Amino acid sequence: MKKKLTAIVFLAAALSVYGQSRSGASLDDVIGNAALQIQDRLEQGTNIIVYQFQSPGLRLSDYILKELFDKLVNCHKFTVLDRTAQEVINAELDFQFITSAGMISDDSLASLTRRIGAGAIVTGSMEEAGGEYRFRIRVIGTETTAVLASYVGSVNKNDRKTKGLLRNPTTGQKIGTGALNILLGLGSYIEGDISGGLTCTAGYAAAAGLFAIEITMLDWDSPMVGVPATAGLAVAGLTLVYGFARPFIFNRSKRVAVILDNTHAGIFLASDAYTGISNPGFQIAYTIKL
């Protein structure tokens, strides 16, 4: 009887493990396994950059990149280039480098990262496949674009963290986030959109600085009276519009991101040819890299 009971328990446990393997593991477990695979395959002291990951959601991609970054840093085997290096690549990035799938091609990415001293790039993707997500990581050498390491895993479609990161806010929630952005970008900060929050904070801070200049530094008889205040109102207005629009463009495609991130709006002072008085003007500029 005891032998039969033991066999039944063993069979149930085996079926449970089999069922879990069929449906996939948790997101954190798969990320951890990918980090271990990279540690095993790459040489000690390699300069690497964790740069690109494509998934059904921007928040999910950001989470995976940050988790991989932290795990590879804490293994103390590699030199992992930080966000400053990523910004250098972004500054060099041009629209032509983006593939139809919204990713940067391996050759282009290797060329860009080689300039900042990276020996290898960590890139990957996660896509829906039936009742699970297929999670893929590749490490590409910058000199030859050869694949130095790869990992493929399955993430359970019902994984709580994955579902939370893939949550798509409704139009009403996006409007609510935009309304909270009036408070120095608070809505974007809550949604995890740090770049959007910082832009709102900087915009309102600049507007406040212009108002402060108007109040504290200009006399009533100064020809510049009203110029800083007008510019401050314009900056505050632009920031307000940006804060409401940001939640709707936060989960944008890579192609759209290149266009938006290289478009800059600003206020400039133009001198009147007849009166010599400077008046604020609005300009939009787009940066084209050759």
C-alpha positions as CSV (number, residue, x, y, z in Angstrom):
1,M,0.0,0.0,0.0
2,K,2.8,2.4,0.9
3,K,4.6,1.6,-2.3
4,K,1.5,2.3,-4.3
5,L,1.0,5.6,-2.4
6,T,4.6,6.6,-3.1
7,A,4.3,5.8,-6.7
8,I,1.1,7.9,-7.0
9,V,2.7,10.9,-5.3
10,F,5.8,10.6,-7.5
11,L,3.6,10.4,-10.7
12,A,1.6,13.4,-9.6
13,A,4.8,15.4,-8.9
14,A,6.2,14.3,-12.3
15,L,3.0,15.4,-14.1
16,S,3.1,18.7,-12.3
17,V,6.7,19.4,-13.3
18,Y,5.9,18.3,-16.9
19,G,2.8,20.6,-17.0
20,Q,4.9,23.5,-15.7
21,S,7.6,22.9,-18.3
22,R,5.0,22.7,-21.0
23,S,3.4,26.1,-20.0
24,G,6.7,27.9,-19.4
25,A,8.5,29.3,-16.4
26,S,8.2,32.7,-14.7
27,L,9.7,35.8,-16.3
28,D,12.3,36.3,-13.6
29,D,13.4,32.7,-13.8
30,V,13.9,32.9,-17.6
31,I,15.8,36.1,-17.3
32,G,18.0,34.5,-14.6
33,N,18.7,31.5,-16.8
34,A,19.6,33.8,-19.7
35,A,22.1,35.7,-17.5
36,L,23.7,32.4,-16.5
37,Q,24.1,31.3,-20.1
38,I,25.8,34.5,-20.9
39,Q,28.1,34.1,-18.0
40,D,29.1,30.6,-19.1
41,R,29.8,31.5,-22.7
42,L,31.6,34.8,-22.6
43,E,35.2,35.4,-21.5
44,Q,36.1,37.1,-18.3
45,G,36.5,40.8,-18.6
46,T,34.5,41.2,-21.8
47,N,33.1,44.7,-22.3
48,I,29.4,44.2,-23.0
49,I,26.3,46.4,-23.4
50,V,22.7,45.4,-22.8
51,Y,21.0,47.4,-25.4
52,Q,18.1,46.1,-27.4
53,F,15.0,43.9,-26.6
54,Q,11.8,43.6,-28.5
55,S,8.6,42.5,-26.8
56,P,4.8,43.1,-27.0
57,G,5.2,46.0,-24.6
58,L,7.7,48.8,-24.0
59,R,7.5,48.5,-20.2
60,L,8.2,44.7,-20.5
61,S,11.2,45.3,-22.7
62,D,12.6,48.0,-20.3
63,Y,12.1,45.6,-17.3
64,I,13.9,42.7,-19.0
65,L,16.8,45.0,-20.1
66,K,17.2,46.4,-16.6
67,E,17.1,42.9,-14.9
68,L,19.7,41.5,-17.3
69,F,21.9,44.6,-16.7
70,D,21.8,44.1,-12.9
71,K,22.4,40.4,-13.1
72,L,25.4,40.7,-15.4
73,V,26.9,43.5,-13.3
74,N,26.5,41.6,-10.1
75,C,28.2,38.5,-11.5
76,H,31.5,40.5,-11.4
77,K,32.7,38.8,-14.6
78,F,32.2,41.5,-17.2
79,T,32.5,45.2,-17.7
80,V,28.9,46.3,-18.4
81,L,28.6,49.6,-20.0
82,D,26.0,51.9,-18.4
83,R,23.2,54.1,-19.7
84,T,25.6,56.8,-20.7
85,A,27.0,54.5,-23.4
86,Q,23.4,53.7,-24.5
87,E,22.8,57.5,-24.9
88,V,25.9,57.8,-27.1
89,I,24.5,55.1,-29.4
90,N,21.1,56.8,-29.4
91,A,22.7,60.0,-30.4
92,E,24.4,58.3,-33.4
93,L,21.2,56.4,-34.3
94,D,19.6,57.3,-37.6
95,F,16.2,56.4,-39.1
96,Q,17.9,54.2,-41.7
97,F,19.3,51.9,-39.1
98,I,15.8,50.7,-38.1
99,T,14.6,47.5,-39.7
100,S,11.0,46.9,-40.8
101,A,10.5,44.9,-37.5
102,G,11.4,48.0,-35.5
103,M,14.9,46.6,-34.4
104,I,18.4,47.8,-35.2
105,S,20.2,45.5,-37.6
106,D,23.1,43.4,-36.2
107,D,25.6,45.1,-38.5
108,S,24.5,48.6,-37.7
109,L,24.3,47.9,-33.9
110,A,27.8,46.3,-34.0
111,S,29.2,49.3,-35.8
112,L,27.7,51.8,-33.4
113,T,28.7,49.9,-30.2
114,R,32.2,49.2,-31.4
115,R,32.9,52.9,-31.3
116,I,32.3,53.1,-27.6
117,G,34.5,50.1,-26.8
118,A,31.9,47.4,-26.4
119,G,33.1,43.9,-27.4
120,A,29.7,42.3,-27.3
121,I,26.0,43.4,-27.4
122,V,23.1,41.7,-25.6
123,T,20.0,41.8,-27.7
124,G,16.8,39.7,-27.7
125,S,13.1,39.3,-28.2
126,M,9.9,37.9,-26.7
127,E,6.9,36.9,-28.7
128,E,3.6,35.1,-28.1
129,A,3.6,31.4,-29.2
130,G,0.3,29.6,-28.3
131,G,-0.1,29.4,-24.5
132,E,3.3,30.9,-23.7
133,Y,5.9,33.5,-24.7
134,R,9.1,32.5,-26.5
135,F,12.0,34.3,-24.9
136,R,15.2,34.7,-26.9
137,I,18.6,36.3,-26.0
138,R,21.6,36.6,-28.3
139,V,25.0,38.0,-27.6
140,I,26.7,39.4,-30.7
141,G,30.4,40.2,-31.1
142,T,31.0,43.7,-32.4
143,E,34.1,42.7,-34.5
144,T,32.6,39.9,-36.5
145,T,28.8,40.1,-35.7
146,A,29.1,36.4,-34.8
147,V,26.7,35.1,-32.2
148,L,28.8,34.4,-29.1
149,A,26.0,33.1,-26.9
150,S,22.3,32.4,-27.2
151,Y,19.4,31.3,-25.0
152,V,15.8,30.3,-25.7
153,G,13.2,29.9,-23.0
154,S,9.5,29.8,-22.4
155,V,7.6,32.2,-20.2
156,N,4.2,31.2,-18.8
157,K,1.5,33.4,-20.4
158,N,-0.2,33.7,-17.0
159,D,2.9,34.8,-15.2
160,R,1.7,37.7,-13.0
161,K,4.7,40.0,-13.6
162,T,4.4,39.6,-17.4
163,K,0.7,40.3,-17.4
164,G,1.2,43.4,-15.2
165,L,4.0,44.7,-17.5
166,L,1.9,44.1,-20.5
167,R,-1.2,45.8,-19.1
168,N,-2.5,48.3,-21.7
169,P,-4.0,51.4,-20.2
170,T,-7.3,52.5,-21.5
171,T,-7.9,55.9,-23.1
172,G,-9.4,57.2,-19.8
173,Q,-6.3,56.0,-17.9
174,K,-4.0,57.7,-20.4
175,I,-6.0,61.0,-19.9
176,G,-5.6,60.6,-16.2
177,T,-1.9,60.1,-16.5
178,G,-1.8,63.3,-18.7
179,A,-3.7,65.2,-16.0
180,L,-1.3,64.1,-13.4
181,N,1.6,65.3,-15.6
182,I,0.6,68.8,-14.7
183,L,2.2,68.1,-11.3
184,L,5.7,68.2,-12.7
185,G,5.3,64.9,-14.7
186,L,3.9,62.9,-11.8
187,G,1.7,60.7,-14.1
188,S,4.6,59.6,-16.3
189,Y,6.7,58.8,-13.2
190,I,4.0,56.6,-11.8
191,E,3.7,54.8,-15.2
192,G,7.4,54.1,-15.2
193,D,8.0,56.6,-18.1
194,I,11.0,58.3,-16.5
195,S,12.0,60.2,-19.7
196,G,8.5,61.6,-20.1
197,G,8.4,62.7,-16.4
198,L,11.8,64.3,-16.6
199,T,10.8,66.3,-19.7
200,C,7.7,67.6,-18.0
201,T,9.7,68.5,-14.9
202,A,12.3,70.3,-16.9
203,G,9.6,72.2,-18.9
204,Y,7.8,73.5,-15.9
205,A,11.1,74.3,-14.1
206,A,12.2,76.3,-17.2
207,A,8.8,78.2,-17.2
208,A,9.1,79.0,-13.5
209,G,12.7,80.3,-14.1
210,L,11.5,82.6,-16.8
211,F,8.7,84.0,-14.6
212,A,11.3,84.4,-11.8
213,I,13.5,86.4,-14.2
214,E,10.5,88.7,-15.1
215,I,9.7,89.3,-11.4
216,T,13.1,89.7,-9.8
217,M,15.5,91.0,-12.5
218,L,13.6,93.4,-14.8
219,D,12.4,97.0,-14.1
220,W,9.1,98.3,-15.3
221,D,10.8,100.6,-17.8
222,S,13.1,97.9,-19.2
223,P,12.5,97.2,-22.9
224,M,12.6,93.5,-22.1
225,V,9.6,93.7,-19.7
226,G,7.1,91.0,-20.7
227,V,9.5,88.9,-22.8
228,P,10.5,86.3,-20.1
229,A,6.9,86.1,-18.9
230,T,5.6,85.5,-22.4
231,A,8.3,82.9,-23.1
232,G,7.5,81.3,-19.8
233,L,3.8,81.0,-20.7
234,A,4.8,79.5,-24.1
235,V,7.1,76.9,-22.4
236,A,4.5,76.1,-19.8
237,G,1.8,75.7,-22.5
238,L,4.0,73.4,-24.6
239,T,4.9,71.3,-21.6
240,L,1.2,71.0,-20.7
241,V,0.4,69.8,-24.2
242,Y,3.4,67.4,-24.1
243,G,2.3,66.1,-20.7
244,F,-1.2,65.2,-22.0
245,A,0.2,63.7,-25.3
246,R,3.0,61.7,-23.7
247,P,0.9,58.8,-22.4
248,F,-0.5,58.2,-25.9
249,I,3.0,58.0,-27.5
250,F,4.8,56.2,-24.6
251,N,4.3,52.8,-26.2
252,R,5.4,53.9,-29.6
253,S,7.3,52.0,-32.2
254,K,11.0,52.2,-32.7
255,R,10.6,54.0,-36.0
256,V,8.3,56.7,-34.5
257,A,10.7,57.0,-31.5
258,V,13.6,58.0,-33.8
259,I,11.5,60.7,-35.4
260,L,10.1,62.1,-32.1
261,D,13.3,61.9,-30.2
262,N,15.1,63.9,-32.9
263,T,12.5,66.6,-33.1
264,H,13.0,69.6,-30.9
265,A,10.7,72.5,-30.1
266,G,11.9,75.7,-28.5
267,I,11.5,79.4,-27.9
268,F,13.9,82.0,-29.3
269,L,14.1,85.8,-29.3
270,A,13.9,87.6,-32.6
271,S,14.8,91.2,-32.9
272,D,12.4,93.5,-34.7
273,A,14.2,95.3,-37.5
274,Y,12.3,98.5,-37.0
275,T,12.0,98.9,-33.2
276,G,15.0,96.8,-32.1
277,I,12.8,95.1,-29.5
278,S,13.2,91.4,-29.1
279,N,10.0,89.3,-29.3
280,P,9.7,85.6,-28.4
281,G,9.2,83.1,-31.3
282,F,8.5,79.4,-31.6
283,Q,10.6,77.0,-33.7
284,I,10.6,73.3,-34.5
285,A,13.9,71.6,-35.5
286,Y,14.6,68.1,-36.7
287,T,18.1,66.7,-36.4
288,I,19.4,64.8,-39.4
289,K,22.6,62.8,-38.9
290,L,24.8,62.3,-42.0
